[in-house]
């Protein structure tokens, strides 16, 4: 019988529990951090609705800086 080993992930630099990369292109980093934390909390509690997700996605796309949007244009 093969014993499963827990997966190990590399340590990443974080800001108050959120990886810094997630806040990289944001105009207002504090606001983005608060939004990420509240969204995670709602998700864990099971209170995140489809309408909430659509609102959040729209807000996140508007939060990116001009240069960040240009670089990741697809």
MOSUL-V80107 format. One record per helix or strand of 2 or more residues. SS is the DSSP state (alpha for helix, beta for strand). FROM is the first residue (numbers start at 1). LEN is the number of residues. If there is no record, write none. Layout:
BEGIN
<<SS | FROM | LEN> <SS | FROM | LEN>>
END
This chain:
BEGIN
<<beta | 14 | 2> <beta | 18 | 2> <alpha | 20 | 4> <alpha | 29 | 17> <alpha | 50 | 14> <alpha | 66 | 6>>
END
